[in-house]
Amino acid sequence: MPNCSISSGYAIDCRDAVGGNKEVYIIDFYDVTAVAEASGLVTGITKASGKRFYKFEIPEATAEGKDTPVGNTQNGSLFFNHEFTMALNKRDAATRNIILVLGKARVIIVAKELSGRWTMYGKDNGLWLTTGEGTSGLAGGDRNGYNLTFTGEQREPVLEVTNAVGLVLQTPG
């Protein structure tokens, strides 16, 4: 008998959820050597010597993370599409060069949500920059910058990261 029995339910809790993301931390997939995780909660991240997550400040209400289950009953398969979309303001040489590097690398993204919760995207297989655009904007109040989307197929849904681990992402390994 397979071990996929339902062992708990779900109850509506207090209305204390807040949507949106406030900060994004990105590291090369190969610079993470281990992730300690139990029941969907990351309790430790081991980074290669001297490697760290890089912080990307994002404008308010411009970043969104998703994980979408994709199942096939006939094949008995299930995986999760992780997707993270974010905006970077300014279309200058420095930002262009960052995007060029991000476009060539497989990455892991950890986002700090407005609720204070940390989430990890791309743990199993990493994420790739799959689409985006750089735009001058049309009108004076439009974004002059970039919209980027990172995607990757993973074995499981997005993980939650403990606050203690989130606070030391930028510390070199």
Sequence and secondary structure as in RCSB ss.txt:
>XXXX:A:sequence
MPNCSISSGYAIDCRDAVGGNKEVYIIDFYDVTAVAEASGLVTGITKASGKRFYKFEIPEATAEGKDTPVGNTQN
GSLFFNHEFTMALNKRDAATRNIILVLGKARVIIVAKELSGRWTMYGKDNGLWLTTGEGTSGLAGGDRNGYNLTF
TGEQREPVLEVTNAVGLVLQTPG
>XXXX:A:secstr
  S           S     EEEEEEEEGGGEEEEEEETTEEEEEEE TT   EEEE  TT  EEEEEEEEETTT
TEEEEEEEEEEEEE  SHHHHHHHHHHHHS EEEEEEETTS EEEE TTT BEEEEEEEE  SSTTS  EEEEEE
EEEESS  EEE HHHHTTTTS  
